[in-house]
Amino acid sequence: MSGFTPTGVRLPPMSRGRRLAVRGYFGTLAVGLLVTLIAQCILTASEGRSLANTFSYFTIQSNVLVLVTSAILCARPRPLGATWWRLLRLAALVGITVTGIVYVLFLARSVHLTGLAALYNQVFHHAAPLLTLVGFLVVEPRQSFRWSDLAFLGWPVAWLVYTMIRGAFFDPRFTGFAPKPSNYPYPFLDPSQAPLAEIIGSIAFVFVLLLAVGVAYVFADRHKPFRPGRR
């Protein structure tokens, strides 16, 4: 089955084997993340903690984006080409990659989870970033990202605004990464734990990282070879 990129370039047909590989890989990833996310919500509710807080973590939002876009890739292995899809997929790729990087560099040493919580944490912060990257490099067809798709950065900006306003005025009391409850999901955003200059520096670092990773994904996608294989 052949198709076109958003710029009108005809794509070679995708082989049946390749379609099955895309569906199998991303379907498995989507199911794995769905099961883990549901299990995490059950654990959170059973401990009397806030589900609203759970979905306010950038980590969880990134994993949800990976879940949704993986499910779409499973159902529709051919690139969709639509602007909404490219923005959604690029947001998922960049969000989960930055989640893994920031966790390893800044957060892992402060996490002391046990049991199921530790298992779910490994899935969200290690397995999902790694499997998403491998899937993009090895399995995922070219999406024909455009430089304008870097507009996905509106999502992390909106998340930051929401997070800082919620923390300042609504007392959400996160219990994930800090030794004591905090109104902010991550210690490097909490004015009670970090000076203002450090918070601004952390925000600038993460934004530059998001931009750099986004540019890397667009560049890598543009240089992917078409691999139609045999039908």
Secondary structure, DSSP 4 states (H G I P E B T S, - for coil): --EE-TTSPEEPPPPHHHHHHHHHHHHHHHHHHHHHHHHHHHHHHHTT--HHHHTTSHHHHHHHHHHHHHHHHHH--S----HHHHHHHHHHHHHHHHHHHHIIIIIGGG----HHHHHHHHIIIIIHHHHHHHIIIIISPP----GGGGGGGHHHHHHHHHHHHHHHHS---B-SSSSS-BSSSSGGG-TTTS-HHHHHHHHHHHHHHHHHHHHHHHHHHHTPPP-----
